[in-house]
Amino acid sequence: MRLFIDECLSPQLARRLNETGEHDAVHPRDRGRLGEPDHVVLARCVAEDRVIVTENAVDFRKLVAREELHPGLIVLPSVGRGLSLRLLIGAINSLSSEGEPSNVMVNHILEVSETGAFTLSPLPE
């Protein structure tokens, strides 16, 4: 799965996901792009077909909802790096029961709770 790990999350998430060999994850720190506005991040993710992973649900939900077609948005709770990684991997694995996770995420938001429960909803609605 192609993922963009937002700067509000640790760059270690991208590194750990890449180590599995199953994902292509990037973090703005690794690309020298810290501090870019969210609309620029979204445009790049749409162009690169990357699902955005963030804790910043409010801003990204509004921006993504304006897109006719987008790769998806995963919203994690504000927890530590280790738990964030486990929650993200668990959510992606759960998506596999619905089909290829990248395909399932198109025009959807996946909201993950601290307990690992998740809600998949169309976006825009």
Backbone as JSON, one array per atom type, in Angstrom:
{
  "sequence": "MRLFIDECLSPQLARRLNETGEHDAVHPRDRGRLGEPDHVVLARCVAEDRVIVTENAVDFRKLVAREELHPGLIVLPSVGRGLSLRLLIGAINSLSSEGEPSNVMVNHILEVSETGAFTLSPLPE",
  "N": [[0.85, -1.16, 0.0], [0.55, 2.22, -0.82], [1.55, 4.88, 1.08], [1.24, 8.03, 2.76], [2.72, 9.37, 5.46], [1.73, 11.63, 7.71], [3.24, 14.69, 8.93], [2.61, 15.1, 11.59], [2.85, 12.71, 12.76], [5.23, 10.19, 13.75], [8.29, 9.85, 11.91], [9.31, 7.35, 12.07], [7.23, 5.57, 11.72], [6.84, 5.4, 8.93], [9.31, 4.31, 8.18], [9.29, 1.84, 9.54], [7.06, 0.59, 8.36], [7.97, 0.39, 5.72], [10.05, -1.4, 6.09], [8.77, -3.83, 6.29], [8.35, -4.59, 3.72], [5.96, -4.7, 2.46], [4.74, -2.31, 2.05], [4.83, 1.03, 0.71], [5.86, 3.65, 2.09], [6.01, 7.1, 2.89], [7.44, 9.93, 4.56], [7.21, 13.39, 5.3], [9.53, 14.51, 6.46], [11.59, 12.91, 5.55], [11.72, 13.66, 2.95], [12.37, 16.28, 2.9], [10.27, 18.1, 3.21], [8.89, 19.26, 5.34], [6.38, 21.16, 6.99], [4.81, 21.9, 4.84], [1.79, 23.22, 3.41], [-1.45, 21.77, 4.07], [-3.13, 21.48, 1.8], [-1.31, 21.32, -0.28], [0.04, 19.0, 0.38], [-2.09, 17.17, 0.08], [-2.61, 17.41, -2.7], [-0.21, 16.39, -3.74], [-0.32, 13.77, -2.74], [-2.59, 12.78, -4.04], [-1.65, 12.9, -6.68], [0.46, 11.07, -6.51], [-0.83, 8.81, -5.77], [-1.21, 8.09, -3.02], [-2.32, 7.05, 0.13], [-3.34, 9.1, 2.74], [-2.11, 9.23, 6.0], [-2.89, 10.28, 9.16], [-3.18, 12.26, 12.21], [-4.62, 14.44, 12.14], [-7.53, 14.97, 11.72], [-9.6, 16.87, 11.32], [-8.78, 19.04, 9.55], [-7.81, 17.63, 7.25], [-10.01, 16.02, 6.56], [-11.89, 17.9, 5.64], [-10.54, 18.94, 3.38], [-10.08, 16.64, 1.79], [-12.68, 15.83, 1.32], [-13.5, 17.55, -0.64], [-12.43, 16.6, -2.96], [-12.97, 14.93, -6.0], [-12.02, 12.43, -6.65], [-9.94, 10.46, -4.73], [-7.11, 8.88, -3.06], [-7.62, 8.08, -0.43], [-8.05, 8.37, 3.18], [-6.61, 7.86, 6.28], [-7.25, 8.0, 9.64], [-5.66, 8.24, 12.63], [-5.72, 7.77, 16.22], [-4.44, 10.06, 18.7], [-1.8, 8.82, 19.92], [1.03, 7.02, 21.29], [4.07, 6.29, 19.37], [4.61, 3.48, 19.02], [2.1, 2.24, 19.52], [0.59, 3.55, 17.57], [1.7, 2.46, 15.23], [0.99, -0.27, 15.52], [-1.82, -0.06, 15.52], [-2.26, 1.03, 12.97], [-1.23, -0.97, 11.23], [-2.9, -3.08, 11.98], [-5.39, -2.07, 11.16], [-5.02, -1.83, 8.38], [-4.61, -4.52, 7.74], [-7.12, -5.53, 8.42], [-8.66, -4.33, 6.46], [-8.01, -5.89, 4.31], [-9.76, -8.01, 4.23], [-11.84, -7.02, 2.83], [-10.93, -6.69, 0.32], [-8.29, -5.66, -1.94], [-6.38, -3.51, -0.02], [-5.6, -0.88, -0.91], [-7.39, -0.39, -2.99], [-9.83, -0.57, -1.65], [-9.69, 1.68, -0.06], [-10.03, 3.88, -1.74], [-11.61, 6.95, -2.16], [-12.52, 6.91, 0.49], [-12.65, 7.2, 4.09], [-10.88, 6.03, 6.83], [-11.33, 5.64, 10.09], [-9.63, 5.15, 13.03], [-9.79, 3.8, 16.26], [-8.48, 4.1, 19.65], [-8.66, 1.57, 20.7], [-8.41, -0.05, 18.57], [-10.6, -0.52, 17.05], [-12.35, 0.23, 14.04], [-13.77, 2.52, 11.66], [-15.03, 2.57, 8.49], [-15.79, 4.79, 6.01], [-17.51, 6.35, 3.25], [-16.01, 9.09, 1.52], [-16.01, 11.91, -0.38], [-19.23, 12.07, 1.26]],
  "CA": [[0.0, 0.0, 0.0], [1.31, 3.48, -0.89], [1.07, 5.69, 2.19], [1.91, 9.25, 3.17], [2.62, 9.51, 6.91], [1.72, 13.07, 7.96], [4.3, 15.15, 9.82], [2.18, 15.04, 13.0], [3.2, 11.37, 13.2], [6.66, 9.92, 13.74], [8.85, 9.29, 10.67], [9.57, 5.92, 12.3], [6.11, 4.79, 11.16], [7.15, 5.13, 7.52], [10.46, 3.4, 8.12], [8.88, 0.49, 9.98], [6.18, 0.04, 7.32], [8.8, 0.03, 4.58], [10.85, -2.58, 6.45], [7.99, -5.05, 6.08], [8.37, -4.92, 2.3], [4.58, -4.74, 1.96], [4.22, -0.96, 1.89], [5.69, 2.12, 0.23], [5.43, 4.76, 2.95], [6.91, 8.25, 2.93], [7.21, 10.95, 5.58], [7.76, 14.65, 4.78], [10.89, 14.75, 6.96], [12.53, 12.18, 4.69], [11.73, 14.29, 1.63], [12.66, 17.7, 3.05], [9.03, 18.83, 2.94], [8.18, 19.61, 6.57], [5.73, 22.46, 7.02], [3.99, 22.2, 3.66], [0.35, 23.33, 3.69], [-2.21, 20.52, 3.87], [-3.65, 21.36, 0.43], [-0.19, 20.89, -1.12], [0.22, 17.59, 0.72], [-3.17, 16.42, -0.55], [-2.39, 17.39, -4.15], [0.89, 15.46, -4.01], [-0.79, 12.41, -2.46], [-3.48, 12.39, -5.14], [-0.8, 12.68, -7.85], [1.29, 9.89, -6.28], [-1.73, 7.73, -5.37], [-0.85, 7.71, -1.65], [-3.3, 7.23, 1.2], [-2.83, 9.97, 3.8], [-2.27, 8.74, 7.37], [-2.74, 11.47, 9.98], [-3.99, 12.48, 13.42], [-5.25, 15.73, 11.85], [-8.78, 14.61, 11.04], [-10.45, 18.02, 11.0], [-8.33, 19.74, 8.35], [-7.74, 16.76, 6.08], [-11.37, 15.59, 6.18], [-12.48, 18.98, 4.83], [-9.85, 19.02, 2.1], [-10.31, 15.42, 1.01], [-14.1, 15.8, 0.93], [-13.67, 18.37, -1.85], [-11.86, 15.89, -4.1], [-13.87, 14.0, -6.67], [-11.38, 11.12, -6.57], [-8.74, 10.51, -3.9], [-6.66, 7.55, -2.62], [-8.13, 7.72, 0.89], [-7.56, 9.04, 4.38], [-6.64, 7.06, 7.5], [-7.09, 8.87, 10.81], [-5.27, 7.53, 13.84], [-5.84, 8.56, 17.45], [-3.19, 10.63, 19.18], [-1.19, 7.87, 20.85], [2.47, 6.88, 21.06], [4.55, 5.73, 18.1], [4.43, 2.03, 18.96], [0.68, 1.92, 19.39], [0.16, 4.03, 16.25], [2.11, 1.47, 14.23], [0.15, -1.47, 15.67], [-3.18, 0.27, 15.09], [-2.26, 1.2, 11.52], [-1.07, -2.29, 10.6], [-4.14, -3.83, 12.23], [-6.46, -1.52, 10.32], [-4.74, -2.22, 6.99], [-4.87, -5.96, 7.63], [-8.57, -5.72, 8.44], [-9.18, -3.94, 5.14], [-7.74, -6.97, 3.37], [-10.93, -8.88, 4.13], [-12.76, -6.37, 1.89], [-10.27, -6.65, -0.98], [-6.98, -5.0, -1.91], [-6.57, -2.31, 0.81], [-5.51, 0.37, -1.68], [-8.64, -0.23, -3.74], [-10.9, -0.34, -0.67], [-9.55, 3.03, 0.5], [-10.35, 4.95, -2.7], [-12.76, 7.77, -1.78], [-12.98, 6.52, 1.82], [-11.91, 7.57, 5.29], [-10.82, 4.97, 7.82], [-11.05, 6.22, 11.4], [-9.18, 4.09, 13.93], [-9.86, 4.19, 17.67], [-7.38, 3.62, 20.49], [-8.83, 0.13, 20.96], [-8.21, -0.78, 17.32], [-11.84, -0.56, 16.27], [-12.28, 1.22, 12.98], [-14.97, 2.82, 10.89], [-14.74, 2.9, 7.1], [-16.92, 5.56, 5.48], [-17.22, 7.06, 2.01], [-15.7, 10.52, 1.63], [-17.15, 12.6, 0.18], [-20.38, 11.24, 1.6]],
  "C": [[0.9, 1.23, 0.0], [0.71, 4.45, 0.13], [1.9, 6.96, 2.35], [1.66, 9.39, 4.67], [2.78, 11.0, 7.23], [2.78, 13.44, 8.99], [3.9, 15.18, 11.29], [2.47, 13.66, 13.6], [4.71, 11.15, 13.05], [7.12, 9.39, 12.37], [9.19, 7.81, 10.82], [8.45, 5.05, 11.75], [6.4, 4.42, 9.71], [8.29, 4.12, 7.41], [10.06, 1.97, 8.48], [7.97, -0.17, 8.95], [6.98, -0.4, 6.11], [9.63, -1.22, 4.85], [10.09, -3.88, 6.23], [8.03, -5.51, 4.63], [6.99, -4.95, 1.67], [4.05, -3.36, 1.61], [5.29, -0.03, 1.33], [5.21, 3.36, 0.97], [6.48, 5.86, 2.94], [6.47, 9.2, 4.05], [7.84, 12.24, 5.08], [9.17, 14.95, 5.27], [11.92, 14.09, 6.06], [12.65, 12.8, 3.3], [12.04, 15.79, 1.71], [11.45, 18.59, 2.82], [8.22, 19.13, 4.22], [7.56, 20.99, 6.44], [4.92, 22.82, 5.79], [2.52, 22.31, 4.05], [-0.38, 22.03, 3.34], [-2.73, 20.38, 2.44], [-2.56, 20.94, -0.55], [0.09, 19.41, -0.88], [-0.85, 16.74, 0.02], [-2.96, 16.32, -2.06], [-1.28, 16.4, -4.52], [0.44, 14.01, -3.79], [-1.73, 11.91, -3.54], [-2.64, 12.06, -6.37], [0.02, 11.39, -7.73], [0.48, 8.67, -5.85], [-1.35, 7.18, -3.99], [-1.99, 8.01, -0.7], [-2.65, 8.08, 2.29], [-3.14, 9.33, 5.15], [-1.96, 9.92, 8.29], [-3.48, 11.34, 11.3], [-4.84, 13.73, 13.23], [-6.55, 15.52, 11.07], [-9.55, 15.83, 10.55], [-10.04, 18.66, 9.67], [-8.35, 18.83, 7.12], [-9.12, 16.27, 5.64], [-12.01, 16.64, 5.28], [-11.85, 19.03, 3.44], [-10.16, 17.82, 1.21], [-11.75, 15.35, 0.52], [-14.38, 16.62, -0.33], [-13.18, 17.68, -3.12], [-12.88, 14.93, -4.69], [-13.34, 12.57, -6.57], [-10.09, 11.27, -5.76], [-8.39, 9.11, -3.41], [-7.15, 7.13, -1.25], [-7.43, 8.45, 2.02], [-7.71, 8.08, 5.55], [-6.35, 7.99, 8.67], [-6.82, 8.01, 12.03], [-5.52, 8.4, 15.06], [-4.46, 9.09, 17.85], [-2.65, 9.75, 20.3], [0.3, 7.79, 20.54], [2.8, 6.17, 19.76], [4.29, 4.23, 17.98], [2.99, 1.62, 18.77], [0.14, 2.4, 18.04], [0.49, 3.01, 15.17], [1.23, 0.23, 14.31], [-1.27, -1.21, 15.18], [-3.26, 0.39, 13.57], [-2.14, -0.14, 10.81], [-2.32, -3.12, 10.8], [-5.27, -3.37, 11.34], [-6.26, -1.92, 8.86], [-5.03, -3.7, 6.79], [-6.36, -6.25, 7.63], [-9.21, -5.34, 7.11], [-9.01, -5.05, 4.12], [-8.92, -7.91, 3.21], [-11.96, -8.32, 3.15], [-12.21, -6.36, 0.47], [-8.89, -6.04, -0.83], [-7.13, -3.69, -1.14], [-6.51, -0.99, 0.04], [-6.79, 0.65, -2.45], [-9.81, 0.08, -2.8], [-10.87, 1.11, -0.18], [-9.95, 4.14, -0.46], [-11.67, 5.62, -2.3], [-13.38, 7.36, -0.44], [-12.08, 7.11, 2.9], [-12.01, 6.4, 6.25], [-10.41, 5.62, 9.14], [-10.79, 5.1, 12.39], [-9.23, 4.61, 15.36], [-8.65, 3.64, 18.42], [-7.46, 2.13, 20.77], [-8.6, -0.71, 19.71], [-9.47, -0.94, 16.5], [-11.73, 0.5, 15.18], [-13.62, 1.36, 12.28], [-14.53, 3.26, 9.5], [-15.97, 3.57, 6.51], [-16.53, 6.19, 4.15], [-16.93, 8.54, 2.29], [-15.3, 11.02, 0.25], [-18.35, 11.67, 0.35], [-21.45, 11.29, 0.54]]
}
